[in-house]
Amino acid sequence: MDGDIKVTVDNTFARFGAKSYAINKINSVEIRERKPHGIVGLLFFGVLTVLFGLAGFGAMVGPSPTDEGARYVVLAVIFAGLTYLCVRRHRIIEYQLFLMTSSSEAQAFQTRDKERVFELRTSIEEAMVASAAN
């Protein structure tokens, strides 16, 4: 689910777009963190950066310097840029809000906005307390 859906919480229902959950049926609320982008691309491009960088500098400063070393260094710089992009993507964290009932659990909401998901959890917990008091 996307963080842009309309979400409302009152003492009877928590509504996430077209899906509603009865507050008095929710036993617990859990927030999970997930990194949607793995580390494989980061490692792949990082290794290529190191290999082409070493080959390039080795060819340029070796006993018989060649122009081919410059090509390897250019490739190393390109792979370094791709490695940097993979590092930025790997740092992305998605927050998922799960609602647990006695029969199942459901992912109700997902966003990259940490404050929003924690505020939403607090709203649901306050509604659960208010519902239990009645």
PASEBA-1860 file (N, C-alpha, C; in nm, 3 decimals):
! residues 134
1> MDGDIKVT> 0.084/-0.118/0.000/0.000/0.000/0.000/0.088/0.123/0.000 ~ 0.036/0.226/-0.051/0.112/0.348/-0.068/0.085/0.444/0.046 ~ 0.183/0.525/0.081/0.170/0.624/0.187/0.079/0.739/0.149 ~ 0.031/0.745/0.024/-0.054/0.856/-0.020/-0.203/0.826/-0.007 ~ -0.242/0.709/0.042/-0.384/0.678/0.054/-0.442/0.757/0.171 ~ -0.574/0.777/0.164/-0.642/0.850/0.271/-0.657/0.757/0.392 ~ -0.613/0.807/0.506/-0.617/0.728/0.630/-0.693/0.808/0.734 ~ -0.792/0.743/0.797/-0.863/0.805/0.909/-0.875/0.703/1.022
9> VDNTFARF> -0.868/0.755/1.143/-0.880/0.669/1.262/-0.976/0.738/1.357 ~ -1.079/0.662/1.401/-1.168/0.711/1.507/-1.181/0.599/1.609 ~ -1.273/0.613/1.702/-1.285/0.513/1.810/-1.350/0.383/1.766 ~ -1.400/0.376/1.642/-1.463/0.253/1.596/-1.388/0.186/1.481 ~ -1.331/0.266/1.389/-1.264/0.209/1.272/-1.133/0.280/1.241 ~ -1.041/0.203/1.187/-0.921/0.257/1.123/-0.939/0.231/0.975 ~ -0.942/0.337/0.896/-0.968/0.324/0.753/-0.844/0.359/0.674 ~ -0.806/0.268/0.583/-0.690/0.285/0.496/-0.741/0.273/0.352
17> GAKSYAIN> -0.774/0.387/0.292/-0.831/0.383/0.157/-0.964/0.311/0.162 ~ -0.978/0.205/0.083/-1.103/0.129/0.076/-1.113/0.020/0.182 ~ -1.009/0.000/0.261/-1.008/-0.107/0.361/-1.029/-0.048/0.500 ~ -1.118/-0.113/0.579/-1.146/-0.068/0.716/-1.120/-0.182/0.814 ~ -1.072/-0.144/0.931/-1.047/-0.240/1.039/-1.121/-0.191/1.162 ~ -1.198/-0.280/1.226/-1.269/-0.245/1.349/-1.166/-0.233/1.462 ~ -1.167/-0.120/1.529/-1.071/-0.095/1.637/-1.080/-0.201/1.745 ~ -1.203/-0.242/1.781/-1.217/-0.339/1.890/-1.173/-0.481/1.851
25> KINSVEIR> -1.141/-0.505/1.725/-1.093/-0.636/1.680/-0.940/-0.639/1.669 ~ -0.875/-0.524/1.681/-0.729/-0.517/1.670/-0.667/-0.550/1.805 ~ -0.578/-0.648/1.808/-0.510/-0.686/1.933/-0.380/-0.609/1.952 ~ -0.308/-0.587/1.843/-0.182/-0.514/1.853/-0.148/-0.449/1.720 ~ -0.058/-0.354/1.729/-0.012/-0.278/1.613/0.140/-0.290/1.609 ~ 0.194/-0.319/1.492/0.339/-0.337/1.479/0.390/-0.259/1.359 ~ 0.506/-0.198/1.378/0.574/-0.130/1.267/0.698/-0.210/1.234 ~ 0.712/-0.242/1.106/0.830/-0.315/1.059/0.906/-0.226/0.960
33> ERKPHGIV> 1.036/-0.236/0.967/1.121/-0.164/0.872/1.170/-0.262/0.767 ~ 1.175/-0.212/0.643/1.217/-0.298/0.532/1.301/-0.216/0.436 ~ 1.406/-0.276/0.386/1.488/-0.212/0.282/1.449/-0.278/0.149 ~ 1.382/-0.202/0.061/1.333/-0.263/-0.063/1.443/-0.294/-0.165 ~ 1.560/-0.235/-0.149/1.667/-0.256/-0.245/1.782/-0.329/-0.178 ~ 1.820/-0.440/-0.236/1.923/-0.524/-0.178/2.063/-0.468/-0.196 ~ 2.159/-0.548/-0.156/2.299/-0.508/-0.156/2.376/-0.568/-0.274 ~ 2.311/-0.652/-0.355/2.380/-0.722/-0.463/2.438/-0.625/-0.565
41> GLLFFGVL> 2.359/-0.529/-0.610/2.407/-0.431/-0.708/2.521/-0.349/-0.652 ~ 2.510/-0.313/-0.526/2.615/-0.236/-0.460/2.747/-0.313/-0.461 ~ 2.742/-0.440/-0.425/2.863/-0.522/-0.423/2.918/-0.543/-0.565 ~ 2.829/-0.569/-0.660/2.871/-0.594/-0.798/2.945/-0.474/-0.856 ~ 2.882/-0.356/-0.847/2.945/-0.237/-0.904/3.067/-0.194/-0.822 ~ 3.066/-0.218/-0.693/3.182/-0.186/-0.610/3.304/-0.268/-0.649 ~ 3.282/-0.397/-0.672/3.393/-0.485/-0.713/3.445/-0.442/-0.851 ~ 3.355/-0.412/-0.944/3.399/-0.367/-1.076/3.477/-0.236/-1.067
49> TVLFGLAG> 3.435/-0.146/-0.979/3.508/-0.020/-0.960/3.652/-0.048/-0.917 ~ 3.667/-0.133/-0.818/3.801/-0.165/-0.768/3.885/-0.233/-0.875 ~ 3.827/-0.332/-0.943/3.904/-0.405/-1.045/3.950/-0.314/-1.159 ~ 3.857/-0.235/-1.215/3.894/-0.146/-1.325/3.987/-0.035/-1.278 ~ 3.969/0.012/-1.156/4.059/0.115/-1.103/4.201/0.063/-1.089 ~ 4.215/-0.056/-1.033/4.349/-0.115/-1.018/4.412/-0.144/-1.154 ~ 4.333/-0.199/-1.246/4.385/-0.229/-1.380/4.428/-0.100/-1.451 ~ 4.348/0.004/-1.437/4.379/0.131/-1.502/4.505/0.194/-1.448
57> FGAMVGPS> 4.514/0.204/-1.317/4.633/0.265/-1.258/4.757/0.178/-1.282 ~ 4.737/0.047/-1.280/4.849/-0.043/-1.309/4.899/-0.025/-1.451 ~ 4.807/-0.008/-1.545/4.848/0.010/-1.686/4.911/0.146/-1.709 ~ 4.872/0.246/-1.631/4.926/0.382/-1.652/5.062/0.402/-1.586 ~ 5.088/0.333/-1.477/5.215/0.355/-1.406/5.308/0.235/-1.411 ~ 5.270/0.134/-1.487/5.353/0.015/-1.497/5.482/0.041/-1.573 ~ 5.558/-0.066/-1.598/5.686/-0.050/-1.667/5.671/0.004/-1.809 ~ 5.558/-0.026/-1.875/5.534/0.031/-2.009/5.393/0.090/-2.010
65> PTDEGARY> 5.378/0.219/-1.971/5.246/0.281/-1.964/5.175/0.279/-2.099 ~ 5.043/0.256/-2.094/4.962/0.254/-2.217/4.843/0.345/-2.201 ~ 4.782/0.378/-2.316/4.660/0.460/-2.314/4.539/0.379/-2.266 ~ 4.552/0.247/-2.271/4.442/0.162/-2.228/4.411/0.182/-2.080 ~ 4.511/0.221/-2.002/4.490/0.247/-1.860/4.389/0.358/-1.836 ~ 4.392/0.461/-1.921/4.296/0.571/-1.907/4.154/0.522/-1.931 ~ 4.136/0.430/-2.024/4.002/0.374/-2.050/3.952/0.297/-1.927 ~ 4.041/0.222/-1.866/4.003/0.148/-1.746/3.966/0.243/-1.632
73> VVLAVIFA> 4.039/0.351/-1.618/4.008/0.448/-1.513/3.872/0.513/-1.539 ~ 3.843/0.545/-1.666/3.711/0.602/-1.700/3.601/0.502/-1.665 ~ 3.622/0.375/-1.698/3.523/0.273/-1.660/3.510/0.263/-1.509 ~ 3.619/0.274/-1.437/3.615/0.269/-1.291/3.534/0.386/-1.235 ~ 3.550/0.503/-1.294/3.472/0.620/-1.250/3.324/0.599/-1.277 ~ 3.291/0.543/-1.393/3.149/0.514/-1.425/3.092/0.415/-1.324 ~ 3.167/0.308/-1.297/3.119/0.208/-1.201/3.114/0.265/-1.059 ~ 3.203/0.358/-1.027/3.197/0.424/-0.896/3.068/0.504/-0.884
81> GLTYLCVR> 3.027/0.571/-0.992/2.900/0.644/-0.992/2.782/0.551/-0.971 ~ 2.784/0.436/-1.040/2.677/0.339/-1.022/2.677/0.281/-0.880 ~ 2.795/0.261/-0.825/2.806/0.214/-0.686/2.743/0.316/-0.592 ~ 2.772/0.443/-0.614/2.715/0.550/-0.531/2.562/0.550/-0.539 ~ 2.508/0.533/-0.661/2.361/0.528/-0.675/2.303/0.408/-0.600 ~ 2.374/0.295/-0.603/2.327/0.177/-0.529/2.332/0.201/-0.379 ~ 2.434/0.272/-0.332/2.442/0.304/-0.189/2.323/0.389/-0.149 ~ 2.290/0.489/-0.229/2.175/0.575/-0.197/2.046/0.495/-0.195
89> RHRIIEYQ> 2.026/0.406/-0.292/1.905/0.324/-0.296/1.900/0.229/-0.177 ~ 2.016/0.176/-0.137/2.019/0.079/-0.027/1.982/0.144/0.106 ~ 2.000/0.274/0.119/1.968/0.345/0.243/1.819/0.372/0.260 ~ 1.740/0.352/0.155/1.596/0.376/0.162/1.533/0.274/0.256 ~ 1.449/0.324/0.346/1.378/0.236/0.439/1.228/0.259/0.421 ~ 1.154/0.152/0.407/1.009/0.159/0.404/0.956/0.111/0.539 ~ 0.855/0.178/0.587/0.792/0.143/0.714/0.656/0.083/0.684 ~ 0.631/-0.034/0.741/0.505/-0.105/0.720/0.431/-0.115/0.853
97> LFLMTSSS> 0.304/-0.079/0.850/0.219/-0.087/0.968/0.134/-0.213/0.957 ~ 0.148/-0.301/1.054/0.071/-0.426/1.057/-0.028/-0.420/1.172 ~ -0.149/-0.465/1.145/-0.253/-0.477/1.246/-0.277/-0.625/1.273 ~ -0.267/-0.666/1.399/-0.288/-0.805/1.435/-0.424/-0.821/1.502 ~ -0.495/-0.923/1.458/-0.621/-0.962/1.523/-0.602/-1.104/1.575 ~ -0.704/-1.157/1.638/-0.692/-1.294/1.691/-0.679/-1.397/1.580 ~ -0.726/-1.365/1.460/-0.724/-1.463/1.353/-0.613/-1.442/1.250 ~ -0.561/-1.321/1.238/-0.460/-1.298/1.134/-0.386/-1.167/1.157
105> EAQAFQTR> -0.294/-1.138/1.067/-0.229/-1.008/1.066/-0.240/-0.953/0.925 ~ -0.244/-0.822/0.913/-0.258/-0.759/0.782/-0.169/-0.637/0.775 ~ -0.102/-0.623/0.662/-0.026/-0.500/0.639/-0.128/-0.396/0.596 ~ -0.146/-0.296/0.678/-0.248/-0.196/0.650/-0.192/-0.073/0.580 ~ -0.064/-0.047/0.597/-0.009/0.079/0.549/0.140/0.066/0.527 ~ 0.191/0.137/0.426/0.334/0.137/0.398/0.375/0.275/0.350 ~ 0.486/0.324/0.402/0.534/0.456/0.364/0.684/0.465/0.392 ~ 0.747/0.569/0.338/0.886/0.597/0.369/0.896/0.707/0.475
113> DKERVFEL> 0.781/0.759/0.516/0.774/0.868/0.614/0.763/0.809/0.754 ~ 0.876/0.811/0.826/0.882/0.749/0.959/0.786/0.816/1.056 ~ 0.782/0.950/1.057/0.695/1.020/1.152/0.547/0.985/1.128 ~ 0.508/0.978/1.001/0.367/0.950/0.971/0.325/0.813/1.022 ~ 0.407/0.712/1.001/0.368/0.578/1.043/0.363/0.567/1.196 ~ 0.455/0.636/1.266/0.452/0.631/1.412/0.334/0.711/1.467 ~ 0.299/0.824/1.405/0.179/0.898/1.446/0.054/0.815/1.424 ~ 0.050/0.742/1.313/-0.064/0.656/1.284/-0.077/0.544/1.386
121> RTSIEEAM> 0.036/0.485/1.423/0.032/0.380/1.526/-0.021/0.436/1.657 ~ 0.025/0.555/1.696/-0.021/0.618/1.819/-0.171/0.645/1.813 ~ -0.220/0.692/1.700/-0.364/0.718/1.684/-0.446/0.591/1.701 ~ -0.398/0.483/1.641/-0.470/0.354/1.652/-0.467/0.303/1.795 ~ -0.352/0.315/1.861/-0.342/0.269/2.000/-0.433/0.351/2.092 ~ -0.440/0.481/2.069/-0.530/0.565/2.150/-0.676/0.527/2.126 ~ -0.710/0.496/2.001/-0.847/0.453/1.972/-0.875/0.317/2.036 ~ -0.776/0.229/2.039/-0.794/0.099/2.104/-0.820/0.115/2.253
129> VASAAN> -0.747/0.207/2.317/-0.766/0.232/2.460/-0.905/0.292/2.485 ~ -0.944/0.387/2.400/-1.077/0.448/2.416/-1.187/0.346/2.394 ~ -1.169/0.256/2.299/-1.269/0.153/2.269/-1.279/0.054/2.386 ~ -1.166/0.019/2.445/-1.166/-0.074/2.558/-1.230/-0.012/2.682 ~ -1.220/0.120/2.696/-1.276/0.187/2.812/-1.429/0.192/2.805 ~ -1.482/0.183/2.686/-1.631/0.192/2.670/-1.698/0.061/2.686
END
